[in-house]
Amino acid sequence: MSTNAYPLLETVNDPADLRRLSRAELKRLADELRAFVLDSVSKTGGHLSSNLGTVELTVALHYVFDTPRDRLVWDVGHQTYPHKILTGRRERMGTLRQLGGISGFPQRAESEYDTFGTAHSSTSISAALGMAMAAKRRGDERYAVAIIGDGAMTAGMAFEALNNAGVADCNLLVILNDNDMSISPPVGALNRYLAQLMSGQFYAAAKNVGKTVLRPVPPLLELAKRLEQQAKGMVVPATLFEKFGFNYIGPIDGHDLDSLIPTLQNIQELKGPQFLHVVTKKGQGYKLAEADPVAYHGPSRFDPKIGLVKPATPPRQTFTQVFGQWLCDMAAHDERLVGITPAMREGSGMVEFERRFPDRYYDVGIAEQHAVTFAAGMACEGVKPVVAIYSTFLQRAYDQLIHDVALQNLPVVFALDRAGLVGADGATHAGAYDIAFVRCIPNMAMACPADERECRQLLCTAFAQNHPVAVRYPRGSGAGTAPLPGLDALPYGKGEIRRTRSSALRPAGLPRIAILAFGTLLYPALEAAEQFDATVANMRWAKPLDTELLLQLAAEHDALVTLEEGCIQGGAGSAVLEALAAAGMQRPVLQLGLPDVFIEHGDPATLLSLQGLDAPGIAASVQARFGASVRAMGERAA
């Protein structure tokens, strides 16, 4: 990317360069940095609103603190583009979230300035506290700084860390970046307290009016000041955080370097846990993002002069949209249904459900553990909860899934969005483990729809059960099969044969192969099967496994191939091996799925191809395993 428009930014290749600038130059730098972020993200896509809101805060932190010796830990990390740009990665921003490029989140392997890898919320205070305590043990005077948003502050983990930090007596600074907006509008009593009181507007206005009115009468002005100090604990958040053992400072304007820099410099001289409250605005400096920060949270490529525009032709319906429509239709059909989300209303497709059924919609904030147990409590009382949650976020509530839902065999439906690889968000958001960690839990079931139509049907099947069921589906669109109207379910625990091999086509010596596909990889399996005349089964359920269909296929074929967009270890292929062993049947089984590595960001189709999970890759793996006879069949078909 050409940086001719950024003459001052071009001179900053690391924070040491930044610290040589004057205060006036820092303000120019912030302007150029904000423009660069907008220009860069408009070309690559990525998180925008959150990054525009942290420009001045990032400049101030790197100016005041001796990074990377002083540790910065960014909660979630989708607001770290200015941080990346100022720490030597400006020229690589054109590769952001692309295969082989830099991550959209902090990564320790990417830079020494990325002190802790993040992407899930509410971990920063715990990590920074660990770093601060480690420094204390070594007698090192460096600071650890956690930067956390008001949405992330609603999670229990953040308060567990605050509770621990307040008695730790170490050099820890927690910065609350209060922009009154997480991805979905933040919810809950705590957030109302933070959003209304911590903004300081009422308190500041009342204080200023009082001082203005009483200034001509010094005795009354002094009385007002004393009353202000008495009232402070009831009006501002100092009480809340000081009770945790922190020295509370703020709120201050997070876009004013003349406020940020002196305040941080003063804090740097203090000992013990400090809490700085900073008020910022998402989308700051770009009017379109300021007006609609949700739309500009994670946009694809766009023209900054025009803004986001709807495509001329509507894109294919996504699995998320299929779920959202099903949720509304099922809610209209069954008044027992309630929808629960841990702060992912937009991402999980629940905007329309909230509009139509506001009294049956529950956003519990960034609190996955609470969401699952909350659903369990409702299920105990005859309600039918549907928990809409990303696969990667259900990992955070695994104890609750086992102990509070499955152990009590409660009828909770888990709609697992973002199953499998997720593209640009990378390893932190990939839903690679849900089949493995769900199928080992008693009473749980796991459905794997192959396309959009099956997704709706299997959600109906799941809702009809009287025990917990998870339905996993990927990000984006699938094969494009239009869901059928109505609420017709598919048979519970049953798969189907989608392609049958032809004995007339099979040359002598070719092993009879059956591919058992779990989920959307059914379609590349059907394509690959044409090369070596394989039977293809759409298994639909990882648990309960359709053992009748499996044993039939094993009896009629010489070898089996299992296919899933999930981890191989403990996944659906492992379930097949276990079932064959239990039946005393031996067959060669080739397990295809995600390998035992964390797969980083990139185009989803490219990532699947690199893992051998597209049609050519499946055919190549079968050929490599089962030899020349398969190759001969492929050449004949060609």
C-alpha positions as CSV (number, residue, x, y, z in Angstrom):
1,M,0.0,0.0,0.0
2,S,1.3,3.4,-0.9
3,T,1.8,5.6,2.2
4,N,2.5,8.9,0.4
5,A,-0.5,10.4,2.2
6,Y,1.1,9.5,5.6
7,P,4.4,11.3,5.8
8,L,4.6,11.2,9.6
9,L,3.4,7.7,10.0
10,E,6.0,6.5,7.5
11,T,8.7,7.6,10.0
12,V,7.3,5.4,12.8
13,N,8.5,1.9,12.4
14,D,8.4,1.0,16.1
15,P,7.4,2.7,19.4
16,A,10.9,4.1,19.9
17,D,10.3,6.3,16.8
18,L,6.9,7.4,18.3
19,R,8.5,8.5,21.6
20,R,10.7,11.0,19.8
21,L,7.7,13.0,18.5
22,S,6.4,16.2,20.1
23,R,2.9,16.4,21.5
24,A,1.7,18.3,18.4
25,E,3.3,15.7,16.1
26,L,1.5,12.9,18.1
27,K,-1.8,14.5,17.2
28,R,-0.9,14.6,13.5
29,L,0.3,11.0,13.8
30,A,-3.1,10.0,15.3
31,D,-4.9,11.6,12.4
32,E,-2.7,9.8,9.8
33,L,-3.0,6.5,11.7
34,R,-6.8,6.7,11.7
35,A,-6.8,7.5,7.9
36,F,-4.4,4.6,7.3
37,V,-6.6,2.2,9.3
38,L,-9.7,3.2,7.2
39,D,-7.8,3.0,3.9
40,S,-6.2,-0.4,4.8
41,V,-9.4,-2.1,6.1
42,S,-11.4,-0.9,3.2
43,K,-9.0,-2.8,0.9
44,T,-8.8,-6.1,2.9
45,G,-11.9,-6.2,5.0
46,G,-11.6,-6.7,8.8
47,H,-12.6,-5.0,12.0
48,L,-13.1,-1.3,11.6
49,S,-15.3,0.4,14.2
50,S,-13.3,-0.9,17.1
51,N,-10.0,0.1,15.6
52,L,-11.0,3.6,14.7
53,G,-12.0,4.0,18.3
54,T,-8.6,3.1,19.8
55,V,-6.2,5.2,17.8
56,E,-5.4,7.9,20.4
57,L,-5.4,5.3,23.2
58,T,-2.9,3.2,21.3
59,V,-0.6,6.1,20.5
60,A,-0.7,7.2,24.2
61,L,0.1,3.8,25.5
62,H,3.1,3.2,23.3
63,Y,4.3,6.8,23.9
64,V,4.2,6.5,27.7
65,F,5.0,2.9,28.4
66,D,8.3,1.2,27.5
67,T,6.8,-1.4,25.2
68,P,7.5,-4.3,24.8
69,R,9.2,-4.3,28.2
70,D,6.0,-3.0,29.6
71,R,3.3,-5.5,28.6
72,L,0.1,-4.5,26.7
73,V,-2.6,-7.1,26.7
74,W,-5.6,-6.3,24.5
75,D,-8.8,-8.0,25.4
76,V,-10.4,-9.8,22.4
77,G,-7.8,-8.0,20.2
78,H,-10.0,-6.9,17.3
79,Q,-9.0,-3.3,18.1
80,T,-5.3,-3.8,17.7
81,Y,-4.8,-2.7,14.1
82,P,-3.3,0.7,15.2
83,H,-1.1,-1.3,17.6
84,K,0.1,-3.5,14.8
85,I,0.8,-0.5,12.5
86,L,2.9,1.2,15.1
87,T,4.9,-1.9,16.0
88,G,6.5,-2.6,12.7
89,R,3.7,-4.2,10.7
90,R,2.5,-1.2,8.7
91,E,3.7,-2.6,5.4
92,R,2.1,-6.0,6.0
93,M,-1.4,-4.6,6.6
94,G,-2.3,-5.4,3.0
95,T,-2.0,-9.1,4.0
96,L,-4.3,-8.8,7.0
97,R,-6.4,-12.0,7.7
98,Q,-5.2,-13.6,4.4
99,L,-3.4,-16.9,4.0
100,G,0.2,-16.3,5.0
101,G,-0.5,-12.8,6.2
102,I,-0.8,-11.2,9.6
103,S,-3.6,-12.1,12.0
104,G,-6.6,-9.9,12.8
105,F,-5.8,-10.6,16.5
106,P,-2.7,-10.4,18.6
107,Q,-0.4,-13.4,18.1
108,R,2.8,-14.0,20.2
109,A,4.5,-15.6,17.2
110,E,3.9,-12.6,15.1
111,S,5.5,-9.9,17.2
112,E,7.2,-9.3,20.5
113,Y,4.7,-6.5,21.0
114,D,1.9,-9.0,21.0
115,T,2.5,-10.2,24.5
116,F,-0.6,-12.5,24.8
117,G,-2.7,-14.1,22.1
118,T,-6.3,-13.2,22.3
119,A,-9.6,-13.4,20.4
120,H,-12.0,-14.6,23.0
121,S,-13.2,-11.9,25.4
122,S,-12.5,-11.2,29.0
123,T,-9.1,-12.8,29.3
124,S,-6.9,-9.7,29.4
125,I,-7.0,-8.9,33.2
126,S,-6.1,-12.5,34.1
127,A,-3.2,-12.6,31.7
128,A,-1.9,-9.2,32.6
129,L,-2.1,-10.1,36.3
130,G,-0.1,-13.2,35.6
131,M,2.5,-11.1,33.9
132,A,2.6,-8.5,36.6
133,M,3.0,-11.1,39.3
134,A,5.8,-12.8,37.4
135,A,7.6,-9.5,37.1
136,K,7.2,-8.9,40.9
137,R,8.7,-12.3,41.6
138,R,11.8,-11.3,39.6
139,G,12.0,-7.9,41.1
140,D,11.2,-6.3,37.8
141,E,9.5,-2.9,37.9
142,R,7.8,-3.1,34.6
143,Y,4.1,-2.5,34.2
144,A,1.4,-4.9,32.8
145,V,-1.6,-3.2,31.1
146,A,-4.9,-4.8,30.3
147,I,-7.2,-2.9,27.9
148,I,-10.7,-4.3,28.1
149,G,-14.0,-3.1,26.7
150,D,-17.2,-2.5,28.6
151,G,-18.9,-5.4,26.8
152,A,-16.1,-7.8,27.9
153,M,-16.3,-6.5,31.4
154,T,-19.7,-8.2,31.8
155,A,-18.1,-11.6,31.8
156,G,-17.5,-13.4,35.1
157,M,-13.8,-14.1,34.2
158,A,-13.0,-10.4,34.3
159,F,-14.4,-10.1,37.8
160,E,-12.6,-13.2,39.0
161,A,-9.4,-11.6,37.8
162,L,-10.3,-8.2,39.5
163,N,-11.0,-10.0,42.7
164,N,-7.6,-11.7,42.6
165,A,-5.7,-8.6,41.4
166,G,-7.0,-6.3,44.1
167,V,-4.9,-8.1,46.8
168,A,-2.0,-9.0,44.5
169,D,0.0,-5.8,45.1
170,C,1.7,-5.6,41.8
171,N,2.1,-3.1,39.0
172,L,-1.1,-3.8,37.1
173,L,-3.1,-1.2,35.1
174,V,-6.6,-2.1,33.9
175,I,-7.9,0.3,31.3
176,L,-11.7,0.1,30.7
177,N,-12.3,1.2,27.1
178,D,-15.9,2.4,27.6
179,N,-17.5,2.8,24.2
180,D,-21.0,1.5,25.3
181,M,-21.0,-1.0,22.5
182,S,-19.8,-4.6,22.2
183,I,-20.6,-6.5,18.9
184,S,-24.2,-6.7,20.0
185,P,-25.6,-4.0,22.2
186,P,-24.3,-4.7,25.7
187,V,-26.9,-5.9,28.2
188,G,-27.4,-6.4,31.9
189,A,-27.5,-4.5,35.1
190,L,-23.8,-4.2,35.3
191,N,-23.5,-2.8,31.8
192,R,-26.2,-0.3,32.5
193,Y,-24.2,0.8,35.5
194,L,-21.0,1.1,33.5
195,A,-22.7,2.8,30.5
196,Q,-24.7,5.3,32.5
197,L,-22.5,6.1,35.5
198,M,-19.1,5.4,34.1
199,S,-19.6,7.7,31.2
200,G,-19.4,10.4,33.9
201,Q,-21.7,12.7,32.0
202,F,-24.3,13.1,34.7
203,Y,-21.7,13.4,37.5
204,A,-19.5,15.8,35.5
205,A,-22.4,18.0,34.5
206,A,-23.8,18.2,38.0
207,K,-20.4,18.9,39.4
208,N,-19.7,21.7,36.9
209,V,-23.0,23.3,37.3
210,G,-22.7,23.3,41.1
211,K,-19.2,24.8,40.9
212,T,-20.4,27.5,38.5
213,V,-23.4,28.5,40.6
214,L,-21.6,28.4,43.9
215,R,-18.2,30.0,42.9
216,P,-19.3,33.5,44.1
217,V,-20.0,32.1,47.6
218,P,-16.8,30.4,48.8
219,P,-18.2,28.8,52.0
220,L,-21.0,27.2,50.0
221,L,-18.5,26.1,47.3
222,E,-16.3,24.4,49.9
223,L,-19.4,22.7,51.3
224,A,-20.4,21.5,47.8
225,K,-16.9,20.0,47.3
226,R,-17.2,18.1,50.6
227,L,-20.6,16.8,49.6
228,E,-19.2,15.9,46.2
229,Q,-16.6,13.7,47.9
230,Q,-19.3,12.1,50.0
231,A,-21.5,11.5,47.0
232,K,-18.8,10.2,44.8
233,G,-19.0,6.7,46.1
234,M,-22.7,6.6,45.3
235,V,-22.6,8.2,41.9
236,V,-19.4,7.1,40.1
237,P,-17.8,3.7,39.7
238,A,-15.0,4.4,42.1
239,T,-16.8,2.5,44.8
240,L,-17.1,-0.6,42.7
241,F,-13.5,-0.9,41.6
242,E,-12.0,0.5,44.8
243,K,-13.8,-2.3,46.7
244,F,-11.8,-4.7,44.6
245,G,-8.6,-2.9,45.8
246,F,-7.9,-0.8,42.8
247,N,-7.1,2.9,42.7
248,Y,-9.9,4.2,40.3
249,I,-9.0,7.1,38.0
250,G,-11.4,8.7,35.5
251,P,-13.4,8.9,33.4
252,I,-11.3,10.7,30.8
253,D,-11.7,11.4,27.1
254,G,-10.1,8.5,25.2
255,H,-9.6,10.7,22.1
256,D,-7.8,13.5,23.8
257,L,-4.1,13.0,23.9
258,D,-3.7,15.9,26.2
259,S,-5.7,14.0,28.8
260,L,-4.5,10.5,28.1
261,I,-0.7,11.1,28.1
262,P,-0.4,13.1,31.4
263,T,-2.8,10.7,33.1
264,L,-0.8,7.6,32.0
265,Q,2.4,9.3,32.9
266,N,1.1,9.9,36.4
267,I,-0.2,6.3,36.7
268,Q,3.2,5.0,35.7
269,E,4.6,6.5,38.9
270,L,2.1,4.7,41.1
271,K,2.4,1.3,42.7
272,G,-0.2,-1.4,43.0
273,P,-3.3,-2.1,41.0
274,Q,-4.7,0.9,39.0
275,F,-7.9,1.2,37.2
276,L,-8.3,3.9,34.4
277,H,-11.7,4.5,32.9
278,V,-11.4,5.9,29.3
279,V,-14.5,6.9,27.2
280,T,-14.1,6.4,23.5
281,K,-16.4,6.2,20.5
282,K,-16.5,3.3,18.1
283,G,-15.9,4.4,14.5
284,Q,-14.4,7.7,15.6
285,G,-13.4,9.9,12.7
286,Y,-15.4,8.1,10.1
287,K,-19.0,9.4,10.1
288,L,-20.6,6.3,8.6
289,A,-19.0,4.0,11.2
290,E,-19.9,6.4,14.0
291,A,-23.5,6.3,12.8
292,D,-23.7,2.5,12.5
293,P,-20.8,0.8,14.4
294,V,-22.4,-2.6,14.2
295,A,-22.5,-2.6,10.4
296,Y,-18.9,-1.4,10.3
297,H,-17.7,-3.8,13.0
298,G,-16.3,-6.3,10.5
299,P,-17.0,-5.2,6.9
300,S,-15.7,-6.8,3.8
301,R,-13.9,-4.6,1.2
302,F,-15.7,-1.3,0.5
303,D,-15.1,2.2,-0.9
304,P,-14.6,4.6,2.0
305,K,-16.1,7.5,0.0
306,I,-19.3,5.6,-0.6
307,G,-19.5,3.2,2.4
308,L,-21.1,-0.2,2.6
309,V,-23.6,-1.0,-0.2
310,K,-25.9,-3.9,-0.7
311,P,-24.9,-6.2,-3.5
312,A,-26.9,-5.9,-6.7
313,T,-28.0,-9.5,-6.5
314,P,-28.8,-10.9,-3.1
315,P,-26.2,-13.5,-1.9
316,R,-27.2,-17.1,-1.3
317,Q,-28.9,-17.7,2.0
318,T,-26.5,-18.5,4.8
319,F,-26.8,-21.2,7.4
320,T,-27.1,-18.4,10.0
321,Q,-30.1,-17.0,8.1
322,V,-31.6,-20.4,7.9
323,F,-31.4,-20.8,11.6
324,G,-32.8,-17.3,12.2
325,Q,-35.8,-18.0,10.1
326,W,-36.3,-21.4,11.6
327,L,-36.2,-19.9,15.1
328,C,-38.9,-17.4,14.3
329,D,-41.1,-20.1,12.6
330,M,-40.7,-22.6,15.4
331,A,-41.4,-19.9,18.0
332,A,-44.6,-19.0,16.2
333,H,-45.5,-22.7,16.3
334,D,-44.5,-23.5,19.9
335,E,-44.8,-20.9,22.6
336,R,-42.5,-22.8,24.9
337,L,-39.5,-21.8,22.7
338,V,-37.1,-19.2,24.0
339,G,-33.9,-18.0,22.3
340,I,-30.7,-17.4,24.3
341,T,-27.5,-15.8,23.1
342,P,-24.3,-14.8,24.8
343,A,-24.0,-11.4,23.2
344,M,-24.0,-12.6,19.6
345,R,-27.4,-11.4,18.4
346,E,-26.3,-10.3,14.9
347,G,-23.7,-13.1,14.4
348,S,-26.1,-15.8,15.3
349,G,-29.0,-14.4,13.2
350,M,-31.4,-13.5,16.0
351,V,-32.2,-9.9,15.1
352,E,-35.6,-10.7,13.6
353,F,-36.4,-13.1,16.5
354,E,-35.8,-10.3,19.0
355,R,-38.0,-8.0,17.0
356,R,-40.9,-10.5,16.7
357,F,-40.5,-12.2,20.1
358,P,-38.9,-9.7,22.4
359,D,-40.3,-11.3,25.6
360,R,-38.8,-14.7,24.5
361,Y,-35.3,-13.3,23.6
362,Y,-32.5,-13.4,26.1
363,D,-29.1,-11.8,25.5
364,V,-27.2,-12.6,28.7
365,G,-24.0,-10.7,27.7
366,I,-20.6,-12.2,27.2
367,A,-21.2,-15.0,29.7
368,E,-21.3,-18.4,27.9
369,Q,-21.2,-20.3,31.2
370,H,-24.2,-18.4,32.5
371,A,-26.0,-18.8,29.2
372,V,-25.9,-22.6,29.3
373,T,-26.9,-22.9,33.0
374,F,-29.6,-20.3,32.5
375,A,-31.0,-22.4,29.7
376,A,-30.8,-25.5,32.0
377,G,-32.8,-23.7,34.7
378,M,-35.5,-22.7,32.1
379,A,-35.6,-26.3,30.8
380,C,-36.3,-27.5,34.3
381,E,-39.5,-25.5,34.3
382,G,-40.9,-26.8,31.0
383,V,-39.5,-24.1,28.7
384,K,-37.7,-25.2,25.5
385,P,-34.5,-23.2,25.3
386,V,-32.5,-22.8,22.1
387,V,-29.0,-21.6,22.8
388,A,-27.5,-19.9,19.7
389,I,-23.7,-20.0,20.2
390,Y,-20.6,-20.2,18.1
391,S,-18.9,-23.6,18.3
392,T,-15.7,-21.9,19.5
393,F,-17.6,-20.2,22.3
394,L,-19.4,-23.3,23.6
395,Q,-15.9,-24.5,24.6
396,R,-16.0,-21.8,27.3
397,A,-19.1,-23.4,28.9
398,Y,-18.0,-27.1,28.8
399,D,-18.4,-27.8,32.5
400,Q,-22.0,-26.3,32.3
401,L,-22.7,-28.4,29.2
402,I,-21.8,-31.6,31.1
403,H,-22.8,-30.9,34.6
404,D,-25.9,-28.6,34.3
405,V,-27.5,-29.8,31.0
406,A,-26.4,-33.3,30.1
407,L,-26.1,-34.8,33.5
408,Q,-29.7,-33.8,34.2
409,N,-30.7,-34.8,30.6
410,L,-32.5,-31.5,30.0
411,P,-34.0,-30.7,26.6
412,V,-31.8,-27.8,25.5
413,V,-31.0,-27.3,21.8
414,F,-27.6,-25.9,21.0
415,A,-27.4,-24.2,17.6
416,L,-23.6,-24.3,16.9
417,D,-22.7,-21.7,14.3
418,R,-19.2,-21.4,12.8
419,A,-18.6,-25.1,12.9
420,G,-15.4,-26.1,11.1
421,L,-13.0,-23.6,9.6
422,V,-14.0,-19.9,9.6
423,G,-11.6,-18.3,7.2
424,A,-10.2,-14.9,8.1
425,D,-10.8,-15.1,11.9
426,G,-8.4,-18.1,12.1
427,A,-7.7,-20.7,14.7
428,T,-9.2,-18.8,17.7
429,H,-12.7,-18.9,16.1
430,A,-12.6,-22.2,14.3
431,G,-15.2,-24.8,15.3
432,A,-12.9,-27.7,15.0
433,Y,-13.6,-29.6,18.2
434,D,-17.4,-29.7,18.8
435,I,-18.0,-33.2,17.4
436,A,-15.2,-34.6,19.6
437,F,-16.2,-32.8,22.8
438,V,-20.0,-33.3,22.4
439,R,-20.2,-36.9,21.4
440,C,-18.3,-38.1,24.5
441,I,-21.0,-36.7,26.8
442,P,-23.8,-39.0,27.9
443,N,-27.3,-37.9,26.9
444,M,-26.0,-35.5,24.2
445,A,-26.7,-35.8,20.5
446,M,-24.9,-34.1,17.6
447,A,-26.5,-33.5,14.2
448,C,-24.4,-32.5,11.1
449,P,-26.6,-31.1,8.3
450,A,-25.1,-31.4,4.8
451,D,-26.9,-28.3,3.4
452,E,-29.3,-25.5,4.2
453,R,-32.4,-27.6,3.8
454,E,-31.2,-30.3,6.1
455,C,-30.1,-27.6,8.6
456,R,-33.7,-26.5,9.0
457,Q,-35.0,-30.1,9.1
458,L,-32.5,-31.2,11.7
459,L,-33.2,-28.2,13.9
460,C,-36.8,-29.4,13.9
461,T,-35.6,-32.9,14.8
462,A,-33.5,-31.5,17.6
463,F,-36.3,-29.4,19.0
464,A,-38.6,-32.4,19.1
465,Q,-36.3,-34.4,21.4
466,N,-36.6,-34.6,25.2
467,H,-32.8,-34.4,25.8
468,P,-30.0,-32.1,24.8
469,V,-29.1,-31.9,21.1
470,A,-26.5,-29.9,19.3
471,V,-26.8,-29.0,15.6
472,R,-23.6,-27.8,14.0
473,Y,-23.4,-25.8,10.8
474,P,-20.7,-23.7,9.1
475,R,-20.2,-20.0,8.5
476,G,-21.6,-18.7,5.2
477,S,-23.6,-20.6,2.6
478,G,-23.6,-24.3,1.6
479,A,-24.7,-26.1,-1.5
480,G,-27.6,-23.7,-2.0
481,T,-30.5,-26.1,-1.4
482,A,-33.5,-24.0,-0.5
483,P,-35.1,-24.9,2.8
484,L,-38.6,-26.4,2.5
485,P,-41.4,-24.5,4.1
486,G,-43.0,-26.0,7.2
487,L,-41.4,-27.6,10.2
488,D,-40.9,-31.2,9.0
489,A,-38.2,-33.1,10.8
490,L,-35.8,-35.8,9.6
491,P,-35.6,-39.2,11.4
492,Y,-33.6,-39.0,14.6
493,G,-30.2,-40.7,14.4
494,K,-30.6,-41.9,10.8
495,G,-28.5,-41.2,7.7
496,E,-29.1,-42.0,4.1
497,I,-27.2,-43.3,1.0
498,R,-26.8,-40.5,-1.6
499,R,-24.8,-42.4,-4.2
500,T,-24.6,-46.1,-4.8
501,R,-21.6,-47.7,-6.5
502,S,-22.1,-49.5,-9.8
503,S,-20.7,-53.0,-10.0
504,A,-20.8,-52.8,-13.8
505,L,-18.4,-49.9,-13.7
506,R,-15.9,-51.3,-11.2
507,P,-12.9,-52.9,-12.8
508,A,-11.5,-56.1,-11.4
509,G,-9.3,-55.5,-8.3
510,L,-10.8,-52.2,-7.4
511,P,-11.8,-52.2,-3.7
512,R,-15.4,-51.4,-3.0
513,I,-15.3,-48.1,-1.2
514,A,-17.9,-46.2,0.8
515,I,-17.5,-42.6,1.9
516,L,-19.3,-41.7,5.1
517,A,-19.7,-37.9,5.1
518,F,-20.7,-35.9,8.2
519,G,-21.9,-32.4,7.3
520,T,-21.3,-30.2,4.3
521,L,-18.4,-32.2,3.0
522,L,-21.0,-34.5,1.5
523,Y,-20.9,-32.5,-1.7
524,P,-17.1,-32.7,-2.4
525,A,-17.5,-36.4,-1.4
526,L,-20.1,-36.9,-4.1
527,E,-17.8,-35.2,-6.7
528,A,-14.8,-37.2,-5.7
529,A,-16.8,-40.5,-5.7
530,E,-17.3,-40.2,-9.4
531,Q,-13.6,-40.8,-9.9
532,F,-13.5,-44.3,-8.3
533,D,-17.2,-45.2,-8.2
534,A,-17.7,-45.1,-4.5
535,T,-20.9,-45.3,-2.5
536,V,-21.5,-42.1,-0.5
537,A,-23.6,-41.9,2.7
538,N,-24.9,-38.7,4.2
539,M,-24.6,-39.8,7.8
540,R,-26.3,-36.7,9.3
541,W,-25.6,-37.7,12.9
542,A,-22.3,-38.0,14.7
543,K,-24.2,-39.1,17.7
544,P,-26.2,-41.3,17.8
545,L,-24.3,-42.9,15.0
546,D,-26.5,-44.7,12.5
547,T,-24.9,-48.1,13.2
548,E,-27.4,-50.0,11.1
549,L,-26.4,-48.0,8.0
550,L,-22.7,-48.2,9.0
551,L,-22.8,-52.0,9.4
552,Q,-24.6,-52.4,6.1
553,L,-22.0,-50.3,4.3
554,A,-19.2,-52.2,6.0
555,A,-20.7,-55.6,4.9
556,E,-21.1,-54.5,1.3
557,H,-17.7,-52.7,0.9
558,D,-14.1,-53.5,1.3
559,A,-13.0,-50.1,2.7
560,L,-14.6,-47.1,4.4
561,V,-13.6,-43.4,4.2
562,T,-15.0,-41.0,6.9
563,L,-15.1,-37.3,6.1
564,E,-15.8,-34.4,8.5
565,E,-14.9,-30.7,8.9
566,G,-13.7,-31.3,12.4
567,C,-10.7,-32.7,14.3
568,I,-9.9,-36.3,13.4
569,Q,-9.0,-37.2,17.0
570,G,-12.1,-38.2,18.8
571,G,-14.4,-37.1,15.9
572,A,-17.0,-38.8,13.8
573,G,-14.5,-41.1,12.2
574,S,-13.4,-42.2,15.6
575,A,-17.1,-43.0,16.3
576,V,-17.1,-45.2,13.2
577,L,-14.0,-47.1,14.3
578,E,-15.5,-47.6,17.8
579,A,-18.8,-49.0,16.3
580,L,-17.0,-51.4,14.0
581,A,-14.9,-52.7,16.9
582,A,-18.0,-53.1,19.1
583,A,-19.6,-55.1,16.3
584,G,-16.5,-57.3,15.8
585,M,-16.1,-56.1,12.2
586,Q,-12.8,-55.2,10.6
587,R,-12.5,-52.9,7.7
588,P,-9.8,-50.5,6.5
589,V,-11.0,-47.0,7.5
590,L,-9.4,-43.9,6.1
591,Q,-10.3,-40.9,8.4
592,L,-10.3,-37.5,6.7
593,G,-10.8,-34.3,8.6
594,L,-8.8,-31.5,10.3
595,P,-5.3,-32.5,11.4
596,D,-3.9,-32.1,14.9
597,V,-2.7,-28.6,14.3
598,F,-4.2,-25.1,14.7
599,I,-5.2,-23.9,11.2
600,E,-4.6,-20.2,10.8
601,H,-6.6,-17.6,8.8
602,G,-7.2,-17.6,5.1
603,D,-9.8,-18.1,2.5
604,P,-12.1,-21.0,3.6
605,A,-12.0,-22.8,0.3
606,T,-8.2,-22.5,0.1
607,L,-7.9,-23.8,3.7
608,L,-10.1,-26.8,3.0
609,S,-8.1,-27.5,-0.2
610,L,-4.8,-27.3,1.8
611,Q,-6.2,-29.9,4.2
612,G,-7.2,-32.2,1.4
613,L,-10.9,-31.7,2.1
614,D,-12.1,-30.6,-1.4
615,A,-13.0,-33.1,-4.1
616,P,-9.5,-33.4,-5.6
617,G,-8.0,-33.8,-2.1
618,I,-10.4,-36.5,-1.1
619,A,-9.7,-38.4,-4.3
620,A,-6.0,-38.0,-3.8
621,S,-6.2,-39.3,-0.3
622,V,-8.2,-42.3,-1.3
623,Q,-5.8,-43.0,-4.2
624,A,-2.8,-42.8,-1.9
625,R,-4.4,-45.2,0.6
626,F,-6.0,-47.7,-1.7
627,G,-3.5,-47.8,-4.5
628,A,-3.2,-48.3,-8.2
629,S,-6.6,-49.8,-8.7
630,V,-8.2,-46.5,-7.7
631,R,-5.8,-44.6,-10.0
632,A,-6.8,-46.8,-12.9
633,M,-10.5,-46.2,-12.3
634,G,-9.9,-42.5,-12.2
635,E,-8.1,-42.6,-15.6
636,R,-10.8,-44.6,-17.1
637,A,-13.5,-42.2,-15.9
638,A,-11.5,-39.3,-17.3
